[in-house]
């Protein structure tokens, strides 16, 4: 179901100018020097911010950048970051299709994809955020040895993604087909994850490491 746009959001986001970046490209190569932090971590598809705010709380020495295409949804994330008093989170309304314009070569330490749109139809495969076309973009911005952490409740997307990662030559680790019944520690759930796992849906997760 498509979310109904809220016409007042653009003005409301102005109250969060310390959290929401209006032009991320101006920070290319300078994210850490401008906002602080020992590492730069990116979440594509931040949603309402439960995951990124939880990660930022656990790792105050790292800078977290949340990218979300819907400003209506990002507004909720900004409110959550402000309410928690987090100083190591910046949010952007941005389409990840040109993510390489936001970050310099090798600037990013880690990248998170949580419950991305599966784009079910085969002809839309190139739109999946784990498609090799996107992997090539991630390889540009990630440091050598940088990781991509991927979670989904869609088994077909998970299988597709594992195949794409392997074909791209990425090193795979921490693969689980039932995250909440595994021995993985430190998982922070997204709003979507909490809702669907409560209904018994299995959560799939893996990590892919990039080399040069």
VOMIVO-418060 format. One record per residue (C-alpha): residue number from 1; residue in one letter; chain; x, y, z. Coordinates in steps of 0.2 Angstrom, whole numbers. Example, Ala and Ser with C-alpha at 12.3 -4.5 7.8 and 13.67 -1.06 7.14 Angstrom:
% VOMIVO-418060
<n->1; res->a; chain->A; u->62; v->-22; w->39> .
<n->2; res->s; chain->A; u->68; v->-5; w->36> .
//
This chain:
% VOMIVO-418060
<n->1; res->x; chain->A; u->0; v->0; w->0> .
<n->2; res->x; chain->A; u->7; v->17; w->-5> .
<n->3; res->x; chain->A; u->9; v->29; w->9> .
<n->4; res->x; chain->A; u->-1; v->45; w->7> .
<n->5; res->x; chain->A; u->10; v->60; w->6> .
<n->6; res->x; chain->A; u->9; v->73; w->20> .
<n->7; res->x; chain->A; u->11; v->91; w->13> .
<n->8; res->x; chain->A; u->17; v->98; w->30> .
<n->9; res->x; chain->A; u->32; v->87; w->31> .
<n->10; res->x; chain->A; u->44; v->97; w->21> .
<n->11; res->x; chain->A; u->42; v->112; w->33> .
<n->12; res->x; chain->A; u->42; v->101; w->49> .
<n->13; res->x; chain->A; u->59; v->94; w->44> .
<n->14; res->x; chain->A; u->67; v->111; w->45> .
<n->15; res->x; chain->A; u->65; v->109; w->64> .
<n->16; res->x; chain->A; u->78; v->95; w->62> .
<n->17; res->x; chain->A; u->91; v->104; w->52> .
<n->18; res->x; chain->A; u->105; v->97; w->64> .
<n->19; res->x; chain->A; u->100; v->79; w->60> .
<n->20; res->x; chain->A; u->93; v->80; w->42> .
<n->21; res->x; chain->A; u->106; v->84; w->28> .
<n->22; res->x; chain->A; u->98; v->93; w->14> .
<n->23; res->x; chain->A; u->113; v->91; w->2> .
<n->24; res->x; chain->A; u->124; v->76; w->6> .
<n->25; res->x; chain->A; u->135; v->78; w->-9> .
<n->26; res->x; chain->A; u->143; v->93; w->-1> .
<n->27; res->x; chain->A; u->150; v->81; w->12> .
<n->28; res->x; chain->A; u->158; v->70; w->0> .
<n->29; res->x; chain->A; u->175; v->64; w->7> .
<n->30; res->x; chain->A; u->172; v->74; w->23> .
<n->31; res->x; chain->A; u->158; v->65; w->33> .
<n->32; res->x; chain->A; u->169; v->60; w->47> .
<n->33; res->x; chain->A; u->179; v->77; w->48> .
<n->34; res->x; chain->A; u->163; v->87; w->49> .
<n->35; res->x; chain->A; u->152; v->76; w->60> .
<n->36; res->x; chain->A; u->165; v->66; w->70> .
<n->37; res->x; chain->A; u->167; v->47; w->73> .
<n->38; res->x; chain->A; u->180; v->34; w->70> .
<n->39; res->x; chain->A; u->170; v->24; w->57> .
<n->40; res->x; chain->A; u->157; v->29; w->44> .
<n->41; res->x; chain->A; u->142; v->17; w->43> .
<n->42; res->x; chain->A; u->128; v->19; w->31> .
<n->43; res->x; chain->A; u->110; v->12; w->31> .
<n->44; res->x; chain->A; u->100; v->12; w->15> .
<n->45; res->x; chain->A; u->82; v->12; w->18> .
<n->46; res->x; chain->A; u->82; v->19; w->36> .
<n->47; res->x; chain->A; u->63; v->18; w->37> .
<n->48; res->x; chain->A; u->57; v->25; w->54> .
<n->49; res->x; chain->A; u->74; v->24; w->62> .
<n->50; res->x; chain->A; u->73; v->10; w->75> .
<n->51; res->x; chain->A; u->88; v->1; w->68> .
<n->52; res->x; chain->A; u->100; v->16; w->65> .
<n->53; res->x; chain->A; u->96; v->24; w->82> .
<n->54; res->x; chain->A; u->99; v->8; w->91> .
<n->55; res->x; chain->A; u->115; v->5; w->82> .
<n->56; res->x; chain->A; u->120; v->23; w->86> .
<n->57; res->x; chain->A; u->116; v->21; w->104> .
<n->58; res->x; chain->A; u->127; v->5; w->105> .
<n->59; res->x; chain->A; u->142; v->13; w->95> .
<n->60; res->x; chain->A; u->143; v->31; w->100> .
<n->61; res->x; chain->A; u->161; v->32; w->93> .
<n->62; res->x; chain->A; u->154; v->29; w->75> .
<n->63; res->x; chain->A; u->145; v->40; w->63> .
<n->64; res->x; chain->A; u->129; v->33; w->56> .
<n->65; res->x; chain->A; u->121; v->40; w->40> .
<n->66; res->x; chain->A; u->103; v->35; w->36> .
<n->67; res->x; chain->A; u->97; v->36; w->18> .
<n->68; res->x; chain->A; u->78; v->35; w->15> .
<n->69; res->x; chain->A; u->68; v->39; w->-1> .
<n->70; res->x; chain->A; u->52; v->44; w->8> .
<n->71; res->x; chain->A; u->54; v->61; w->18> .
<n->72; res->x; chain->A; u->37; v->56; w->27> .
<n->73; res->x; chain->A; u->45; v->41; w->34> .
<n->74; res->x; chain->A; u->62; v->50; w->38> .
<n->75; res->x; chain->A; u->53; v->63; w->48> .
<n->76; res->x; chain->A; u->49; v->49; w->61> .
<n->77; res->x; chain->A; u->67; v->44; w->61> .
<n->78; res->x; chain->A; u->72; v->61; w->64> .
<n->79; res->x; chain->A; u->60; v->63; w->79> .
<n->80; res->x; chain->A; u->67; v->47; w->86> .
<n->81; res->x; chain->A; u->85; v->52; w->84> .
<n->82; res->x; chain->A; u->81; v->69; w->93> .
<n->83; res->x; chain->A; u->71; v->61; w->107> .
<n->84; res->x; chain->A; u->86; v->49; w->111> .
<n->85; res->x; chain->A; u->98; v->64; w->110> .
<n->86; res->x; chain->A; u->110; v->55; w->98> .
<n->87; res->x; chain->A; u->124; v->66; w->91> .
<n->88; res->x; chain->A; u->131; v->53; w->79> .
<n->89; res->x; chain->A; u->117; v->51; w->66> .
<n->90; res->x; chain->A; u->114; v->61; w->51> .
<n->91; res->x; chain->A; u->99; v->57; w->39> .
<n->92; res->x; chain->A; u->96; v->61; w->21> .
<n->93; res->x; chain->A; u->81; v->60; w->9> .
<n->94; res->x; chain->A; u->89; v->52; w->-6> .
<n->95; res->x; chain->A; u->87; v->38; w->-19> .
<n->96; res->x; chain->A; u->101; v->26; w->-17> .
<n->97; res->x; chain->A; u->103; v->23; w->-36> .
<n->98; res->x; chain->A; u->116; v->37; w->-36> .
<n->99; res->x; chain->A; u->124; v->33; w->-19> .
<n->100; res->x; chain->A; u->141; v->35; w->-26> .
<n->101; res->x; chain->A; u->138; v->53; w->-27> .
<n->102; res->x; chain->A; u->137; v->55; w->-8> .
<n->103; res->x; chain->A; u->153; v->47; w->-3> .
<n->104; res->x; chain->A; u->171; v->47; w->-9> .
<n->105; res->x; chain->A; u->181; v->31; w->-14> .
<n->106; res->x; chain->A; u->184; v->20; w->1> .
<n->107; res->x; chain->A; u->175; v->32; w->13> .
<n->108; res->x; chain->A; u->163; v->20; w->20> .
<n->109; res->x; chain->A; u->167; v->6; w->33> .
<n->110; res->x; chain->A; u->151; v->-3; w->34> .
<n->111; res->x; chain->A; u->134; v->-3; w->25> .
<n->112; res->x; chain->A; u->117; v->-10; w->30> .
<n->113; res->x; chain->A; u->102; v->-16; w->19> .
<n->114; res->x; chain->A; u->87; v->-20; w->30> .
<n->115; res->x; chain->A; u->71; v->-27; w->22> .
<n->116; res->x; chain->A; u->74; v->-19; w->5> .
<n->117; res->x; chain->A; u->60; v->-19; w->-8> .
<n->118; res->x; chain->A; u->62; v->-37; w->-16> .
<n->119; res->x; chain->A; u->55; v->-31; w->-33> .
<n->120; res->x; chain->A; u->47; v->-48; w->-36> .
<n->121; res->x; chain->A; u->46; v->-47; w->-55> .
<n->122; res->x; chain->A; u->61; v->-54; w->-64> .
<n->123; res->x; chain->A; u->62; v->-39; w->-76> .
<n->124; res->x; chain->A; u->64; v->-28; w->-61> .
<n->125; res->x; chain->A; u->79; v->-38; w->-54> .
<n->126; res->x; chain->A; u->91; v->-23; w->-58> .
<n->127; res->x; chain->A; u->82; v->-13; w->-45> .
<n->128; res->x; chain->A; u->85; v->-24; w->-31> .
<n->129; res->x; chain->A; u->98; v->-16; w->-19> .
<n->130; res->x; chain->A; u->108; v->-32; w->-19> .
<n->131; res->x; chain->A; u->110; v->-33; w->-38> .
<n->132; res->x; chain->A; u->127; v->-33; w->-45> .
<n->133; res->x; chain->A; u->124; v->-16; w->-52> .
<n->134; res->x; chain->A; u->122; v->-9; w->-35> .
<n->135; res->x; chain->A; u->136; v->-20; w->-28> .
<n->136; res->x; chain->A; u->148; v->-11; w->-40> .
<n->137; res->x; chain->A; u->143; v->6; w->-33> .
<n->138; res->x; chain->A; u->145; v->-1; w->-15> .
<n->139; res->x; chain->A; u->163; v->-7; w->-20> .
<n->140; res->x; chain->A; u->167; v->11; w->-24> .
<n->141; res->x; chain->A; u->162; v->19; w->-8> .
<n->142; res->x; chain->A; u->167; v->5; w->4> .
<n->143; res->x; chain->A; u->185; v->3; w->11> .
<n->144; res->x; chain->A; u->195; v->-13; w->6> .
<n->145; res->x; chain->A; u->188; v->-26; w->17> .
<n->146; res->x; chain->A; u->172; v->-16; w->20> .
<n->147; res->x; chain->A; u->156; v->-26; w->24> .
<n->148; res->x; chain->A; u->138; v->-26; w->19> .
<n->149; res->x; chain->A; u->126; v->-33; w->32> .
<n->150; res->x; chain->A; u->110; v->-39; w->24> .
<n->151; res->x; chain->A; u->93; v->-44; w->32> .
<n->152; res->x; chain->A; u->77; v->-49; w->24> .
<n->153; res->x; chain->A; u->61; v->-59; w->27> .
<n->154; res->x; chain->A; u->60; v->-63; w->9> .
<n->155; res->x; chain->A; u->68; v->-80; w->5> .
<n->156; res->x; chain->A; u->69; v->-78; w->-14> .
<n->157; res->x; chain->A; u->77; v->-61; w->-12> .
<n->158; res->x; chain->A; u->89; v->-69; w->0> .
<n->159; res->x; chain->A; u->94; v->-83; w->-12> .
<n->160; res->x; chain->A; u->95; v->-71; w->-26> .
<n->161; res->x; chain->A; u->107; v->-60; w->-15> .
<n->162; res->x; chain->A; u->118; v->-74; w->-10> .
<n->163; res->x; chain->A; u->121; v->-79; w->-28> .
<n->164; res->x; chain->A; u->124; v->-60; w->-33> .
<n->165; res->x; chain->A; u->137; v->-59; w->-18> .
<n->166; res->x; chain->A; u->146; v->-75; w->-23> .
<n->167; res->x; chain->A; u->146; v->-70; w->-42> .
<n->168; res->x; chain->A; u->153; v->-53; w->-37> .
<n->169; res->x; chain->A; u->167; v->-62; w->-28> .
<n->170; res->x; chain->A; u->162; v->-56; w->-10> .
<n->171; res->x; chain->A; u->167; v->-66; w->5> .
<n->172; res->x; chain->A; u->152; v->-72; w->14> .
<n->173; res->x; chain->A; u->150; v->-75; w->33> .
<n->174; res->x; chain->A; u->137; v->-76; w->47> .
<n->175; res->x; chain->A; u->124; v->-83; w->35> .
<n->176; res->x; chain->A; u->108; v->-88; w->44> .
<n->177; res->x; chain->A; u->91; v->-93; w->38> .
<n->178; res->x; chain->A; u->82; v->-90; w->54> .
<n->179; res->x; chain->A; u->91; v->-76; w->63> .
<n->180; res->x; chain->A; u->80; v->-75; w->79> .
<n->181; res->x; chain->A; u->83; v->-94; w->82> .
<n->182; res->x; chain->A; u->102; v->-93; w->79> .
<n->183; res->x; chain->A; u->117; v->-89; w->90> .
<n->184; res->x; chain->A; u->120; v->-72; w->82> .
<n->185; res->x; chain->A; u->122; v->-58; w->96> .
<n->186; res->x; chain->A; u->118; v->-40; w->95> .
<n->187; res->x; chain->A; u->104; v->-40; w->83> .
<n->188; res->x; chain->A; u->94; v->-24; w->82> .
<n->189; res->x; chain->A; u->77; v->-25; w->75> .
<n->190; res->x; chain->A; u->69; v->-13; w->63> .
<n->191; res->x; chain->A; u->50; v->-9; w->65> .
<n->192; res->x; chain->A; u->46; v->-20; w->50> .
<n->193; res->x; chain->A; u->57; v->-35; w->58> .
<n->194; res->x; chain->A; u->48; v->-34; w->75> .
<n->195; res->x; chain->A; u->31; v->-34; w->67> .
<n->196; res->x; chain->A; u->33; v->-48; w->55> .
<n->197; res->x; chain->A; u->44; v->-59; w->66> .
<n->198; res->x; chain->A; u->31; v->-58; w->80> .
<n->199; res->x; chain->A; u->19; v->-66; w->67> .
<n->200; res->x; chain->A; u->32; v->-81; w->65> .
<n->201; res->x; chain->A; u->41; v->-75; w->49> .
<n->202; res->x; chain->A; u->59; v->-81; w->48> .
<n->203; res->x; chain->A; u->72; v->-68; w->46> .
<n->204; res->x; chain->A; u->87; v->-71; w->34> .
<n->205; res->x; chain->A; u->104; v->-62; w->37> .
<n->206; res->x; chain->A; u->121; v->-63; w->30> .
<n->207; res->x; chain->A; u->137; v->-52; w->29> .
<n->208; res->x; chain->A; u->147; v->-49; w->13> .
<n->209; res->x; chain->A; u->165; v->-43; w->13> .
<n->210; res->x; chain->A; u->172; v->-32; w->-1> .
<n->211; res->x; chain->A; u->190; v->-34; w->-7> .
<n->212; res->x; chain->A; u->200; v->-24; w->-20> .
//
